[in-house]
Protein backbone atom coordinates (compact mmCIF):
# COMPACT_ATOMS: atom_id res chain seq x y z
CA UNK A 1 0.00 0.00 0.00
CA UNK A 2 1.43 3.40 -0.96
CA UNK A 3 2.15 6.07 1.63
CA UNK A 4 -0.40 8.37 -0.05
CA UNK A 5 -3.15 5.76 0.27
CA UNK A 6 -2.20 5.06 3.88
CA UNK A 7 -2.35 8.81 4.63
CA UNK A 8 -5.75 9.05 2.95
CA UNK A 9 -7.10 6.16 5.00
CA UNK A 10 -5.92 7.82 8.19
CA UNK A 11 -7.10 11.30 7.22
CA UNK A 12 -10.60 10.37 6.03
CA UNK A 13 -11.94 9.37 9.45
CA UNK A 14 -10.31 12.45 10.99
CA UNK A 15 -11.99 14.69 8.44
CA UNK A 16 -15.34 13.06 9.19
CA UNK A 17 -14.81 13.47 12.92
CA UNK A 18 -13.77 17.11 12.58
CA UNK A 19 -16.68 17.76 10.23
CA UNK A 20 -19.08 16.24 12.73
CA UNK A 21 -17.63 18.36 15.51
CA UNK A 22 -17.91 21.49 13.35
CA UNK A 23 -21.61 20.81 12.81
CA UNK A 24 -22.39 20.81 16.54
CA UNK A 25 -19.98 23.42 17.92
CA UNK A 26 -21.95 26.55 18.99
CA UNK A 27 -21.46 29.62 16.77
CA UNK A 28 -22.30 33.28 17.59
CA UNK A 29 -25.63 33.12 15.78
CA UNK A 30 -29.32 33.02 16.73
CA UNK A 31 -32.48 32.71 14.67
CA UNK A 32 -35.98 34.05 14.09
CA UNK A 33 -38.90 31.80 13.13
CA UNK A 34 -42.57 32.63 12.45
CA UNK A 35 -44.50 32.84 15.70
CA UNK A 36 -48.22 32.63 16.42
CA UNK A 37 -50.63 35.37 15.42
CA UNK A 38 -53.35 36.71 17.72
CA UNK A 39 -56.78 37.94 16.70
CA UNK A 40 -57.36 41.10 18.74
CA UNK A 41 -61.02 41.16 17.71
CA UNK A 42 -61.50 37.61 18.96
CA UNK A 43 -61.68 35.99 22.36
CA UNK A 44 -59.00 34.84 24.77
CA UNK A 45 -58.49 31.39 26.29
CA UNK A 46 -61.25 32.15 28.83
CA UNK A 47 -63.71 32.93 26.01
CA UNK A 48 -63.75 36.63 26.95
CA UNK A 49 -63.41 39.37 24.36
CA UNK A 50 -59.77 40.42 24.03
CA UNK A 51 -60.84 44.08 23.92
CA UNK A 52 -62.88 45.00 26.98
CA UNK A 53 -64.59 48.42 27.09
CA UNK A 54 -66.23 50.06 30.11
CA UNK A 55 -67.95 53.42 29.68
CA UNK A 56 -68.51 53.34 25.92
CA UNK A 57 -70.49 51.21 23.51
CA UNK A 58 -68.48 48.29 22.13
CA UNK A 59 -69.21 46.75 18.73
CA UNK A 60 -68.07 43.16 18.28
CA UNK A 61 -68.42 42.55 14.56
CA UNK A 62 -67.14 39.99 12.08
CA UNK A 63 -63.59 39.95 10.81
CA UNK A 64 -60.13 39.51 12.30
CA UNK A 65 -57.32 41.93 13.07
CA UNK A 66 -54.21 39.96 13.94
CA UNK A 67 -50.89 41.03 15.37
CA UNK A 68 -47.98 38.83 14.44
CA UNK A 69 -44.97 37.56 16.37
CA UNK A 70 -41.61 35.93 15.86
CA UNK A 71 -39.99 33.22 17.95
CA UNK A 72 -36.33 33.87 18.69
CA UNK A 73 -33.93 31.08 19.58
CA UNK A 74 -33.61 30.88 23.35
CA UNK A 75 -31.47 33.16 25.45
CA UNK A 76 -28.04 31.60 25.79
CA UNK A 77 -28.61 29.21 22.87
CA UNK A 78 -26.10 29.72 20.07
CA UNK A 79 -26.73 27.85 16.86
CA UNK A 80 -24.42 25.12 15.69
CA UNK A 81 -23.27 25.13 12.07
CA UNK A 82 -25.79 22.42 11.26
CA UNK A 83 -28.65 24.36 12.88
CA UNK A 84 -27.60 27.59 11.19
CA UNK A 85 -27.45 25.94 7.77
CA UNK A 86 -30.86 24.29 8.19
CA UNK A 87 -32.44 27.63 9.11
CA UNK A 88 -30.55 29.51 6.43
CA UNK A 89 -32.04 27.38 3.65
CA UNK A 90 -35.56 27.76 5.10
CA UNK A 91 -37.13 30.87 3.46
CA UNK A 92 -39.38 31.45 6.49
CA UNK A 93 -36.51 31.61 8.97
CA UNK A 94 -33.63 34.03 9.52
CA UNK A 95 -30.14 33.59 10.93
CA UNK A 96 -28.76 36.66 12.74
CA UNK A 97 -25.75 37.49 14.91
CA UNK A 98 -26.49 36.36 18.46
CA UNK A 99 -25.78 39.84 19.87
CA UNK A 100 -28.48 41.33 17.60
CA UNK A 101 -31.16 39.00 18.94
CA UNK A 102 -29.87 39.01 22.54
CA UNK A 103 -27.88 42.23 23.16
CA UNK A 104 -24.71 41.97 25.26
CA UNK A 105 -24.83 42.66 29.00
CA UNK A 106 -28.53 41.76 29.25
CA UNK A 107 -30.00 38.83 31.12
CA UNK A 108 -33.03 36.69 30.39
CA UNK A 109 -34.84 38.59 33.17
CA UNK A 110 -33.84 41.91 31.58
CA UNK A 111 -35.29 40.84 28.24
CA UNK A 112 -38.54 39.65 29.79
CA UNK A 113 -38.93 42.84 31.84
CA UNK A 114 -38.21 45.07 28.85
CA UNK A 115 -40.64 43.10 26.70
CA UNK A 116 -43.38 43.52 29.30
CA UNK A 117 -42.77 47.27 29.57
CA UNK A 118 -42.85 47.64 25.80
CA UNK A 119 -46.12 45.69 25.59
CA UNK A 120 -47.76 47.89 28.24
CA UNK A 121 -46.59 51.06 26.50
CA UNK A 122 -47.66 49.84 23.06
CA UNK A 123 -51.16 49.08 24.32
CA UNK A 124 -51.58 52.48 25.94
CA UNK A 125 -50.22 54.36 22.92
CA UNK A 126 -52.56 52.32 20.70
CA UNK A 127 -55.55 53.31 22.85
CA UNK A 128 -54.56 56.98 22.77
CA UNK A 129 -54.02 57.00 18.99
CA UNK A 130 -57.33 55.23 18.33
CA UNK A 131 -59.22 57.62 20.60
CA UNK A 132 -57.51 60.62 19.00
CA UNK A 133 -58.56 59.26 15.61
CA UNK A 134 -62.13 59.27 16.96
CA UNK A 135 -61.81 62.91 18.04
CA UNK A 136 -61.12 62.51 21.76
CA UNK A 137 -58.64 64.63 23.68
CA UNK A 138 -56.33 62.24 25.54
CA UNK A 139 -53.97 64.03 27.97
CA UNK A 140 -50.53 62.48 28.46
CA UNK A 141 -49.36 61.49 31.93
CA UNK A 142 -46.54 59.77 33.80
CA UNK A 143 -47.39 56.26 34.89
CA UNK A 144 -45.95 53.09 36.38
CA UNK A 145 -44.65 50.86 33.57
CA UNK A 146 -43.22 48.13 35.81
CA UNK A 147 -42.99 47.29 39.53
CA UNK A 148 -39.91 45.43 40.77
CA UNK A 149 -40.56 42.07 42.38
CA UNK A 150 -38.54 43.29 45.35
CA UNK A 151 -38.70 46.91 46.46
CA UNK A 152 -40.73 49.44 48.44
CA UNK A 153 -43.42 49.75 45.73
CA UNK A 154 -44.26 46.04 45.62
CA UNK A 155 -47.98 45.52 46.35
CA UNK A 156 -48.40 49.28 46.83
CA UNK A 157 -48.10 50.58 43.28
CA UNK A 158 -49.50 48.84 40.21
CA UNK A 159 -48.69 48.97 36.51
CA UNK A 160 -50.63 51.87 34.92
CA UNK A 161 -50.98 53.86 38.15
CA UNK A 162 -50.83 57.48 36.98
CA UNK A 163 -48.81 59.96 39.04
CA UNK A 164 -50.82 63.08 39.86
CA UNK A 165 -48.61 64.59 42.59
CA UNK A 166 -45.33 63.83 44.35
CA UNK A 167 -44.81 65.45 47.76
CA UNK A 168 -47.70 67.77 46.99
CA UNK A 169 -46.35 69.00 43.64
CA UNK A 170 -48.23 68.26 40.37
CA UNK A 171 -46.41 65.77 38.15
CA UNK A 172 -45.91 66.69 34.50
CA UNK A 173 -42.77 64.72 33.67
CA UNK A 174 -41.01 61.58 34.88
CA UNK A 175 -37.92 63.47 36.06
CA UNK A 176 -39.98 65.14 38.79
CA UNK A 177 -40.77 61.78 40.38
CA UNK A 178 -37.15 60.62 40.16
CA UNK A 179 -35.79 63.83 41.66
CA UNK A 180 -38.37 63.87 44.47
CA UNK A 181 -37.55 60.28 45.46
CA UNK A 182 -33.82 61.10 45.58
CA UNK A 183 -34.49 63.87 48.10
CA UNK A 184 -35.60 61.20 50.56
CA UNK A 185 -32.18 59.62 51.00
CA UNK A 186 -32.54 60.27 54.74
CA UNK A 187 -35.12 57.46 55.02
CA UNK A 188 -38.16 59.73 55.13
CA UNK A 189 -41.35 58.82 53.26
CA UNK A 190 -42.12 60.10 49.78
CA UNK A 191 -45.81 60.89 49.27
CA UNK A 192 -47.37 59.94 45.94
CA UNK A 193 -50.83 60.93 44.80
CA UNK A 194 -51.90 58.48 42.09
CA UNK A 195 -54.88 57.82 39.84
CA UNK A 196 -55.99 54.19 39.70
CA UNK A 197 -59.20 53.03 38.01
CA UNK A 198 -60.78 56.50 38.22
CA UNK A 199 -59.90 56.78 41.93
CA UNK A 200 -57.23 59.02 43.43
CA UNK A 201 -55.14 57.41 46.17
CA UNK A 202 -52.27 58.52 48.37
CA UNK A 203 -49.33 56.12 48.72
CA UNK A 204 -46.36 56.72 51.05
CA UNK A 205 -43.14 54.82 50.42
CA UNK A 206 -39.76 54.67 52.09
CA UNK A 207 -37.08 54.65 49.36
CA UNK A 208 -34.31 52.06 49.55
CA UNK A 209 -30.72 52.42 48.42
CA UNK A 210 -30.50 50.60 45.07
CA UNK A 211 -27.21 50.86 43.18
CA UNK A 212 -26.22 53.71 45.47
CA UNK A 213 -29.34 55.83 44.94
CA UNK A 214 -32.67 56.07 46.79
CA UNK A 215 -35.36 54.36 44.74
CA UNK A 216 -38.85 52.95 45.24
CA UNK A 217 -38.54 50.11 42.71
CA UNK A 218 -40.62 51.16 39.73
CA UNK A 219 -40.00 51.92 36.07
CA UNK A 220 -41.74 55.04 34.79
CA UNK A 221 -43.34 55.27 31.37
CA UNK A 222 -45.64 57.29 29.15
CA UNK A 223 -49.27 57.06 30.23
CA UNK A 224 -52.57 58.75 29.51
CA UNK A 225 -55.74 59.83 31.25
CA UNK A 226 -58.36 58.04 29.18
CA UNK A 227 -62.00 59.17 28.96
CA UNK A 228 -63.15 55.59 29.63
CA UNK A 229 -61.59 52.20 30.29
CA UNK A 230 -60.21 49.98 27.54
CA UNK A 231 -58.48 46.73 28.52
CA UNK A 232 -56.60 44.38 26.20
CA UNK A 233 -56.55 40.79 27.44
CA UNK A 234 -53.31 39.76 25.76
CA UNK A 235 -51.27 36.71 26.76
CA UNK A 236 -48.75 38.10 29.30
CA UNK A 237 -46.06 35.86 27.81
CA UNK A 238 -46.10 38.01 24.66
CA UNK A 239 -43.89 41.09 24.87
CA UNK A 240 -42.49 43.85 22.71
CA UNK A 241 -43.79 47.00 21.01
CA UNK A 242 -44.55 45.77 17.49
CA UNK A 243 -48.31 45.15 17.88
CA UNK A 244 -49.12 48.83 18.36
CA UNK A 245 -50.59 49.52 14.93
CA UNK A 246 -52.83 46.46 14.97
CA UNK A 247 -53.97 47.17 18.54
CA UNK A 248 -54.98 50.66 17.49
CA UNK A 249 -56.91 49.54 14.40
CA UNK A 250 -58.71 46.87 16.46
CA UNK A 251 -59.64 49.35 19.19
CA UNK A 252 -60.95 51.79 16.58
CA UNK A 253 -63.01 48.98 15.04
CA UNK A 254 -64.44 47.97 18.43
CA UNK A 255 -65.50 51.53 19.25
CA UNK A 256 -67.27 52.09 15.91
CA UNK A 257 -70.29 50.29 14.43
CA UNK A 258 -69.72 47.95 11.50
CA UNK A 259 -66.70 45.84 10.61
CA UNK A 260 -63.57 47.82 9.72
CA UNK A 261 -62.25 44.73 7.92
CA UNK A 262 -65.46 43.92 6.09
CA UNK A 263 -65.33 40.49 7.72
CA UNK A 264 -61.89 39.70 6.30
CA UNK A 265 -58.75 38.40 8.00
CA UNK A 266 -56.27 41.30 8.28
CA UNK A 267 -52.82 41.10 9.85
CA UNK A 268 -49.79 43.31 10.21
CA UNK A 269 -47.15 44.78 12.44
CA UNK A 270 -45.58 48.08 13.39
CA UNK A 271 -44.52 49.99 16.48
CA UNK A 272 -46.85 52.92 17.02
CA UNK A 273 -45.61 56.34 18.15
CA UNK A 274 -47.81 58.71 20.19
CA UNK A 275 -48.31 60.89 17.09
CA UNK A 276 -49.67 57.91 15.16
CA UNK A 277 -46.59 57.22 13.04
CA UNK A 278 -45.73 53.57 12.38
CA UNK A 279 -42.15 52.55 13.13
CA UNK A 280 -40.06 49.62 11.86
CA UNK A 281 -39.82 46.23 13.52
CA UNK A 282 -37.65 43.12 13.30
CA UNK A 283 -38.51 39.78 11.72
CA UNK A 284 -40.85 41.17 9.06
CA UNK A 285 -40.45 38.18 6.74
CA UNK A 286 -41.22 35.73 9.54
CA UNK A 287 -44.29 37.74 10.55
CA UNK A 288 -45.61 37.76 6.98
CA UNK A 289 -45.10 33.97 6.84
CA UNK A 290 -47.01 33.58 10.11
CA UNK A 291 -49.91 35.69 8.82
CA UNK A 292 -49.96 33.79 5.54
CA UNK A 293 -50.20 30.50 7.44
CA UNK A 294 -53.26 31.86 9.29
CA UNK A 295 -54.99 32.72 6.01
CA UNK A 296 -54.72 36.51 6.24
CA UNK A 297 -55.88 38.43 3.19
CA UNK A 298 -53.93 41.65 3.78
CA UNK A 299 -50.81 42.57 5.74
CA UNK A 300 -49.65 46.01 6.92
CA UNK A 301 -45.90 46.60 6.51
CA UNK A 302 -44.22 49.57 8.26
CA UNK A 303 -42.89 51.96 5.61
CA UNK A 304 -39.31 51.64 6.88
CA UNK A 305 -39.51 47.84 6.44
CA UNK A 306 -40.39 48.09 2.75
CA UNK A 307 -36.81 47.32 1.60
CA UNK A 308 -37.00 44.09 3.64
CA UNK A 309 -39.97 42.75 1.66
CA UNK A 310 -38.66 43.41 -1.83
CA UNK A 311 -38.87 40.23 -3.85
CA UNK A 312 -41.45 38.57 -1.60
CA UNK A 313 -44.56 37.21 -3.30
CA UNK A 314 -46.85 35.96 -0.51
CA UNK A 315 -50.45 34.85 -0.96
CA UNK A 316 -51.73 38.02 0.69
CA UNK A 317 -51.63 41.71 -0.16
CA UNK A 318 -48.87 43.82 1.36
CA UNK A 319 -49.86 47.39 2.22
CA UNK A 320 -47.43 50.08 3.34
CA UNK A 321 -48.33 51.67 6.69
CA UNK A 322 -46.94 55.13 7.43
CA UNK A 323 -49.44 56.24 10.09
CA UNK A 324 -52.41 54.64 11.81
CA UNK A 325 -54.68 57.15 10.04
CA UNK A 326 -53.33 56.18 6.62
CA UNK A 327 -53.62 52.48 7.47
CA UNK A 328 -57.25 52.92 8.51
CA UNK A 329 -58.10 54.73 5.27
CA UNK A 330 -56.29 52.09 3.23
CA UNK A 331 -58.22 49.34 4.99
CA UNK A 332 -61.55 51.06 4.37
CA UNK A 333 -60.63 51.53 0.72
CA UNK A 334 -59.64 47.88 0.37
CA UNK A 335 -62.89 46.69 1.96
CA UNK A 336 -64.79 48.68 -0.65
CA UNK A 337 -62.69 47.33 -3.52
CA UNK A 338 -60.06 44.60 -3.08
CA UNK A 339 -58.45 45.68 -6.36
CA UNK A 340 -58.18 49.36 -5.41
CA UNK A 341 -54.83 51.14 -5.50
CA UNK A 342 -53.32 51.16 -2.03
CA UNK A 343 -50.02 52.42 -0.56
CA UNK A 344 -47.46 49.73 -1.36
CA UNK A 345 -43.77 49.05 -1.05
C-alpha positions in Angstrom: 0.0 0.0 0.0 1.4 3.4 -1.0 2.1 6.1 1.6 -0.4 8.4 -0.1 -3.1 5.8 0.3 -2.2 5.1 3.9 -2.4 8.8 4.6 -5.8 9.0 3.0 -7.1 6.2 5.0 -5.9 7.8 8.2 -7.1 11.3 7.2 -10.6 10.4 6.0 -11.9 9.4 9.5 -10.3 12.4 11.0 -12.0 14.7 8.4 -15.3 13.1 9.2 -14.8 13.5 12.9 -13.8 17.1 12.6 -16.7 17.8 10.2 -19.1 16.2 12.7 -17.6 18.4 15.5 -17.9 21.5 13.4 -21.6 20.8 12.8 -22.4 20.8 16.5 -20.0 23.4 17.9 -21.9 26.6 19.0 -21.5 29.6 16.8 -22.3 33.3 17.6 -25.6 33.1 15.8 -29.3 33.0 16.7 -32.5 32.7 14.7 -36.0 34.1 14.1 -38.9 31.8 13.1 -42.6 32.6 12.4 -44.5 32.8 15.7 -48.2 32.6 16.4 -50.6 35.4 15.4 -53.3 36.7 17.7 -56.8 37.9 16.7 -57.4 41.1 18.7 -61.0 41.2 17.7 -61.5 37.6 19.0 -61.7 36.0 22.4 -59.0 34.8 24.8 -58.5 31.4 26.3 -61.2 32.2 28.8 -63.7 32.9 26.0 -63.7 36.6 27.0 -63.4 39.4 24.4 -59.8 40.4 24.0 -60.8 44.1 23.9 -62.9 45.0 27.0 -64.6 48.4 27.1 -66.2 50.1 30.1 -68.0 53.4 29.7 -68.5 53.3 25.9 -70.5 51.2 23.5 -68.5 48.3 22.1 -69.2 46.8 18.7 -68.1 43.2 18.3 -68.4 42.5 14.6 -67.1 40.0 12.1 -63.6 39.9 10.8 -60.1 39.5 12.3 -57.3 41.9 13.1 -54.2 40.0 13.9 -50.9 41.0 15.4 -48.0 38.8 14.4 -45.0 37.6 16.4 -41.6 35.9 15.9 -40.0 33.2 17.9 -36.3 33.9 18.7 -33.9 31.1 19.6 -33.6 30.9 23.3 -31.5 33.2 25.5 -28.0 31.6 25.8 -28.6 29.2 22.9 -26.1 29.7 20.1 -26.7 27.8 16.9 -24.4 25.1 15.7 -23.3 25.1 12.1 -25.8 22.4 11.3 -28.7 24.4 12.9 -27.6 27.6 11.2 -27.4 25.9 7.8 -30.9 24.3 8.2 -32.4 27.6 9.1 -30.6 29.5 6.4 -32.0 27.4 3.6 -35.6 27.8 5.1 -37.1 30.9 3.5 -39.4 31.4 6.5 -36.5 31.6 9.0 -33.6 34.0 9.5 -30.1 33.6 10.9 -28.8 36.7 12.7 -25.8 37.5 14.9 -26.5 36.4 18.5 -25.8 39.8 19.9 -28.5 41.3 17.6 -31.2 39.0 18.9 -29.9 39.0 22.5 -27.9 42.2 23.2 -24.7 42.0 25.3 -24.8 42.7 29.0 -28.5 41.8 29.2 -30.0 38.8 31.1 -33.0 36.7 30.4 -34.8 38.6 33.2 -33.8 41.9 31.6 -35.3 40.8 28.2 -38.5 39.6 29.8 -38.9 42.8 31.8 -38.2 45.1 28.9 -40.6 43.1 26.7 -43.4 43.5 29.3 -42.8 47.3 29.6 -42.9 47.6 25.8 -46.1 45.7 25.6 -47.8 47.9 28.2 -46.6 51.1 26.5 -47.7 49.8 23.1 -51.2 49.1 24.3 -51.6 52.5 25.9 -50.2 54.4 22.9 -52.6 52.3 20.7 -55.5 53.3 22.9 -54.6 57.0 22.8 -54.0 57.0 19.0 -57.3 55.2 18.3 -59.2 57.6 20.6 -57.5 60.6 19.0 -58.6 59.3 15.6 -62.1 59.3 17.0 -61.8 62.9 18.0 -61.1 62.5 21.8 -58.6 64.6 23.7 -56.3 62.2 25.5 -54.0 64.0 28.0 -50.5 62.5 28.5 -49.4 61.5 31.9 -46.5 59.8 33.8 -47.4 56.3 34.9 -45.9 53.1 36.4 -44.7 50.9 33.6 -43.2 48.1 35.8 -43.0 47.3 39.5 -39.9 45.4 40.8 -40.6 42.1 42.4 -38.5 43.3 45.4 -38.7 46.9 46.5 -40.7 49.4 48.4 -43.4 49.8 45.7 -44.3 46.0 45.6 -48.0 45.5 46.4 -48.4 49.3 46.8 -48.1 50.6 43.3 -49.5 48.8 40.2 -48.7 49.0 36.5 -50.6 51.9 34.9 -51.0 53.9 38.2 -50.8 57.5 37.0 -48.8 60.0 39.0 -50.8 63.1 39.9 -48.6 64.6 42.6 -45.3 63.8 44.3 -44.8 65.4 47.8 -47.7 67.8 47.0 -46.4 69.0 43.6 -48.2 68.3 40.4 -46.4 65.8 38.2 -45.9 66.7 34.5 -42.8 64.7 33.7 -41.0 61.6 34.9 -37.9 63.5 36.1 -40.0 65.1 38.8 -40.8 61.8 40.4 -37.1 60.6 40.2 -35.8 63.8 41.7 -38.4 63.9 44.5 -37.5 60.3 45.5 -33.8 61.1 45.6 -34.5 63.9 48.1 -35.6 61.2 50.6 -32.2 59.6 51.0 -32.5 60.3 54.7 -35.1 57.5 55.0 -38.2 59.7 55.1 -41.3 58.8 53.3 -42.1 60.1 49.8 -45.8 60.9 49.3 -47.4 59.9 45.9 -50.8 60.9 44.8 -51.9 58.5 42.1 -54.9 57.8 39.8 -56.0 54.2 39.7 -59.2 53.0 38.0 -60.8 56.5 38.2 -59.9 56.8 41.9 -57.2 59.0 43.4 -55.1 57.4 46.2 -52.3 58.5 48.4 -49.3 56.1 48.7 -46.4 56.7 51.0 -43.1 54.8 50.4 -39.8 54.7 52.1 -37.1 54.6 49.4 -34.3 52.1 49.6 -30.7 52.4 48.4 -30.5 50.6 45.1 -27.2 50.9 43.2 -26.2 53.7 45.5 -29.3 55.8 44.9 -32.7 56.1 46.8 -35.4 54.4 44.7 -38.8 53.0 45.2 -38.5 50.1 42.7 -40.6 51.2 39.7 -40.0 51.9 36.1 -41.7 55.0 34.8 -43.3 55.3 31.4 -45.6 57.3 29.2 -49.3 57.1 30.2 -52.6 58.8 29.5 -55.7 59.8 31.2 -58.4 58.0 29.2 -62.0 59.2 29.0 -63.1 55.6 29.6 -61.6 52.2 30.3 -60.2 50.0 27.5 -58.5 46.7 28.5 -56.6 44.4 26.2 -56.6 40.8 27.4 -53.3 39.8 25.8 -51.3 36.7 26.8 -48.8 38.1 29.3 -46.1 35.9 27.8 -46.1 38.0 24.7 -43.9 41.1 24.9 -42.5 43.9 22.7 -43.8 47.0 21.0 -44.6 45.8 17.5 -48.3 45.1 17.9 -49.1 48.8 18.4 -50.6 49.5 14.9 -52.8 46.5 15.0 -54.0 47.2 18.5 -55.0 50.7 17.5 -56.9 49.5 14.4 -58.7 46.9 16.5 -59.6 49.4 19.2 -60.9 51.8 16.6 -63.0 49.0 15.0 -64.4 48.0 18.4 -65.5 51.5 19.2 -67.3 52.1 15.9 -70.3 50.3 14.4 -69.7 47.9 11.5 -66.7 45.8 10.6 -63.6 47.8 9.7 -62.2 44.7 7.9 -65.5 43.9 6.1 -65.3 40.5 7.7 -61.9 39.7 6.3 -58.7 38.4 8.0 -56.3 41.3 8.3 -52.8 41.1 9.9 -49.8 43.3 10.2 -47.1 44.8 12.4 -45.6 48.1 13.4 -44.5 50.0 16.5 -46.9 52.9 17.0 -45.6 56.3 18.2 -47.8 58.7 20.2 -48.3 60.9 17.1 -49.7 57.9 15.2 -46.6 57.2 13.0 -45.7 53.6 12.4 -42.2 52.6 13.1 -40.1 49.6 11.9 -39.8 46.2 13.5 -37.7 43.1 13.3 -38.5 39.8 11.7 -40.8 41.2 9.1 -40.5 38.2 6.7 -41.2 35.7 9.5 -44.3 37.7 10.5 -45.6 37.8 7.0 -45.1 34.0 6.8 -47.0 33.6 10.1 -49.9 35.7 8.8 -50.0 33.8 5.5 -50.2 30.5 7.4 -53.3 31.9 9.3 -55.0 32.7 6.0 -54.7 36.5 6.2 -55.9 38.4 3.2 -53.9 41.6 3.8 -50.8 42.6 5.7 -49.7 46.0 6.9 -45.9 46.6 6.5 -44.2 49.6 8.3 -42.9 52.0 5.6 -39.3 51.6 6.9 -39.5 47.8 6.4 -40.4 48.1 2.7 -36.8 47.3 1.6 -37.0 44.1 3.6 -40.0 42.7 1.7 -38.7 43.4 -1.8 -38.9 40.2 -3.9 -41.5 38.6 -1.6 -44.6 37.2 -3.3 -46.8 36.0 -0.5 -50.4 34.9 -1.0 -51.7 38.0 0.7 -51.6 41.7 -0.2 -48.9 43.8 1.4 -49.9 47.4 2.2 -47.4 50.1 3.3 -48.3 51.7 6.7 -46.9 55.1 7.4 -49.4 56.2 10.1 -52.4 54.6 11.8 -54.7 57.2 10.0 -53.3 56.2 6.6 -53.6 52.5 7.5 -57.2 52.9 8.5 -58.1 54.7 5.3 -56.3 52.1 3.2 -58.2 49.3 5.0 -61.6 51.1 4.4 -60.6 51.5 0.7 -59.6 47.9 0.4 -62.9 46.7 2.0 -64.8 48.7 -0.6 -62.7 47.3 -3.5 -60.1 44.6 -3.1 -58.4 45.7 -6.4 -58.2 49.4 -5.4 -54.8 51.1 -5.5 -53.3 51.2 -2.0 -50.0 52.4 -0.6 -47.5 49.7 -1.4 -43.8 49.0 -1.0 
